[in-house]
């Protein structure tokens, strides 16, 4: 039998047409799965009994396999999911005032090898299917209280989304479809280390937000932190950001992880100002979140605020994002890494 979540809307339509059904039934099936979260074909009450019996004969509806959860004192919840091939991935629910953001993974591991990232140290295993991204949404919804709703989705978990472009696009179509998860495109952000060709393609093909993991103001430092910079250096990356087709109301977000003594100095902030000149953007400063076996350190709060002030004084919108869930293996890959060490 086929997991119906492995089929796109068009593929469901084709299968139903082959069975002699009307094309509009595919939208109904799609809505029951993604919008209503039905776990059984018997719940598809606006479909004929004959069609429901056909669906039960040909397909099944998978449910996410949650194997571990951790809840932080600040409300952050990390979920570890087991995939069909026994690999594991993480997603994280982050609560902030009137927002509840779900951070999802797009790959098992990551091939980029960023030295400040635990997932990068674990290496790359494989790309996720769009269904495996969607299962993270279902998993997160399953642990929410009745009065809670996910307001935002960020593709900032394990992996580089733009190296899994086709599957990410399929997921984004489900996420933004009114009959799917029904998120507004402005509520979804795709984060990238700077895959320039795919960045421009994403800007043309979607209306979601884009975030750039920048983390340095010189090629010398970024080469050491992020090997991808050797292929897509800062000048080319920032020119691509200037070209990126976006709605007038949208701005590129630059994520900048502050690492003590590496990229958190006054001169780094001043160099960053020069780099970003002319790019409509906002900047998220993220103090480094240490993980086992790293030599990097978290900067002081004073250093982070000083760095922020230099950017604010120049007229930029700048936030210092305090790490959420620091007491529950908050950095990407930590929960997965600990579970793997136990087995």
Secondary structure, 3 states (H helix, E strand, C coil): CEEHHHCCHHHHHHHHHHCCCCCHHHHHHHHHHHCCCCCCHHHCCCCCHHHHHHHHHHEECCCCEEEEEEECCCCCEEEEEECCCCCEEEEEEEEECCEEEEECCCEEECCCCCCCCHHHHHCEEEECCHHHHHHHHHHHHHCCCCCCCCCEEEECCCCCHHHHHHHHHHHHHHHHCCCCCCCCHHHEEEEECCCHHHHHHHHHHCCCEEEEECCCCCHHHHHHHCHHHHCCCHHHHHHHHHHCCCCCCCCEEEEEEEECCCCCCHHHHHHHHHHHCCCCEEEEEEECCCCCCCCCCECCHHHHHHHHHHHHHCCCEEEECCCCCCCCCCCCCHHHHHHHHHC
